Amino acid sequence: MNINDLYIYITVYDCNSINRASKALGYAQSNISQRVQVLEKYFNKTFFIRNKIGIKPTIEGDIFYEYSKAVIYETDKLKNSFNYKKQNILCSELLFNIMYNEKKFNVLSEYNFNLVSSSQIHFEISKFVYDKVISFQRLNFKNYNLIFTSSLKMGLYKNDIKANTSNLPLIVNTDTKCPLRILSLELVPHKNFIELDSLEAILNVVKCGEGIAILPEKTVENLSLTNIIQNIVELPYYEYEYNIKN
């Protein structure tokens, strides 16, 4: 048994599927199954019941899940103490850029940041322990306590010069869990849309008058863009803190 086996176990447990865990971790299914079997053999217990739709943890599997998270947390904490303890923060890339510009982080050298897309947030939490998680998504992970909630003002933006937007496509992120994409398709459900995989690319298309997009107000300041919806739309985000005592 090694520490990586615990990361694998946690991912399998959270995914309820060997197949989904293998995709999340980038390992072959056979390797994932083998590592779980090694753990079961080592402890002489069955941790999962296999069935046609996936896997279900046993009581011993639930106990080992909590044990695995505690071991990883203590290991990470010890490793950080050897490296002059910095706070490990998992954060949406979009939220980081906005919060950084607003000087929400006192001294960058005090933190280790992992910036990911919305789709990656849950997988990252299942693999590693973070002191804080800042996300557009509500989390339901044991030991992570909600400590702060806020929101970003959003608008539907077009190029200042473009008068008629009826023929312009809606530009959305390719990440299906991106909150801006979800909000865009809710507010403009019947519009043809184009997918791009970065906020910078979306901004460039809108600035050039080739599309419209739902964007945070903070990202379009000093740009020649106009909000074409009157009602203020707010997109919430959440900050969680890890607490081993929960």
N, C-alpha and C positions, 0 to 999 in steps of 0.2 A: 504494500500500500504506500502511495506517495501523495503529496499535496495536490498534484494535478488530478488524481482520482477523485478527490473531494470536489474540485471545480466541475468535473464531468458529472458527478452524482447530482450536484445541486441543479445543473442545467437539465438533466434527464427528469428530475423530480418536478421542476417548474414547468417543463414542456409537456409532461405526461405522455411522452412519446420518444422512443429511441430515434425514430426517423427525423422528427423536428429537432431533437438535440444534436444529431449529427450534422444537420444543415447549419444550425446556429454556431457550432464549434468548428466546422470544417473538417470533421473526422469521418472516416468510414463507419457505417452502422455496425459492422462486425467488431471494429475496435472499441466502440462505445459499449456494446454488449459484453465484450470480454472484460473491460475494466469494471463494470458493474458486478459481473460474476466473480471477479477477483475479490472485491469487497465482501460480497455475500459469503464466499468461501472462508475468507479471513475471520469473519465474525460468526460463521456458522449459523447464519440467519437468512431468511428470504426477505428482501427489501421491497420487491415489486411482484405483483400478480400480473402476468401477461394475458392479454385477450385480443380479440380481433380489431378492436378500435384503438388500442394503445396499451397503456400500463396503469396500474393503480397501486399506490404505496400501501404496504402493510403497516401495522402499528409500529413494528421495529423500523420500518422504512421512514416513518414520520420522525421517530426519535433520532435516527441517524442523520436525517436532514438538518435538524437543529444542531446536532453535534458538529456536522460538517461546517455549517456557517460560523459556529463559535470558534472552531479551530482556525478557519481562514481569517476571521477577524483578529484573533490574538496573534496569528502569524504576521499579518499585515501591520498590526500595531507595533510589534517588536521590530519588524524591518524598518518601519518609519522612525522608531526611536533611535535606531542606529544611524539614520540619515537626517538627524536634526528635525524630527517630526514636522512635517508639513501637512496641512489639511488636504485630503484627497477629495476632489469635487467632480462629480459626474454632471455634465450640463449640456443642454441643447446648444448647438453651435450658434443659432440665431439669438438665443437668450444671452449667451456669453457676450456676443458683439454689442448688443444693446446695453447690457449692464456694465460692460467695460467702458463704453463711451460715457456712461453716467457716473463713472468712478465708484461703482458699488463694491469693488474689490480694493481693499486698502493698499496692500503691497503685493504685487503678483508673485514675488519670490517666496511668499508665505504659503503658496498653494501649489498643488499638482492638479492640473486640469485634464480631464478626458472629455473632449467635445465630440458628440455623436448626433446622429439623426434621431428623430422620434421613434423610428422602428427599432433602433438598437438599444434604447434605454433599458427595457426589461431584461434583455439578454445580458447586458453589462452588469446589472445589479445581481443577476443570478450567478455570475462568474466571479465577481470581486466585491469586497466591502468598501463602501465609500463613506467618508465622514458626512458629506452632504450630497444631495441630489436636487438639481434645479431643472424642472421639467414642465412642459405644457400638460402632461398627463398626470392624472391622479394615480398614486401608487397604492398597492395593497400588499406590501411586503412587511412581514413581522420585523420588528426592531427599528423600522423607519417611521419617525414621528413627524407629522406635519407641523412646521414651526412658523410658516409665513405664506400668505397668499396675496397676490397682486394681479394686475392685468395690464395689457398693452392696448392702446387705442389703435383701431384698424380703420382702413379706408379702401375704397376701390379706386385705383389711380389710373390716369391716362396722361399722355403727353399734353402739355399746355397748348400746343399749336393745333392738335387734332380736334376738330369740332365734332365730327360725326364718328361715334364709336360703335355703331350698330353692326358693322361688318368686321370689327376687330375681334380676334379670338381671345378667350380668357387664358392667361398663362398660369399654370399651376406646377407645384413640385411633383416629381415622379414618386416620391415616398408616399405611399397610400395612407400612412399614419401621420403625415405632416398636418398639424392643426390648421395651417394657412390653406392647404389644399382642401381639407374637410369644410372649413368655413366658406371658401370660395364656391364650392359646388352646392352648398346650402343656399347661399345668397344669390348666386347666378346659375340656377340649375339647368336652364335650357340653352346655355351658350356653348358653342363649339370651343373646345379647349386644346391647348398644346402643353405637353409636359416637358419641363426642364429640371435638371438635377441640382441646381444651385440658385441661391437667392441673387447672387451677383448677375447670373445670366438672365434671370427674370427681370431684374431692374434694367438691364441693358436693352432688352426687347421693348419694355414699356417706354423707356426714355427715347427710343428711336421711333416711337409711334406705331409699332407693329403689333401691339396687343395691350390688354388691360389686365390688372392683377390686384388681388387683395394683398395689401402690404401694411406693416406696422408704421404708424405715423413717424416714429423715431428714425426709421431707415430712409425716409424720403425728404428729410429736412434739407433745405438748400438745393433741392433738385427742382427742375422745371416740370413738375407734375401736379395734377389737379385731382382732388377727391370728387368723384361724381355721385356719391351717395350722401344724403343729408344727415341721416341718423348715425350717431356715434356707435360703433360696434366695439365691444371690449372682449379681448381674448385672455382668459385667466391663465396664470401659471402658478406653480407651487414649489415651495422649498421644503425639503425633508432633511432631518438629521438622524444619524444612526445612534441608537441607544442599546447597548448590549444587555441591559438589565430588563428590557421588556420581555 
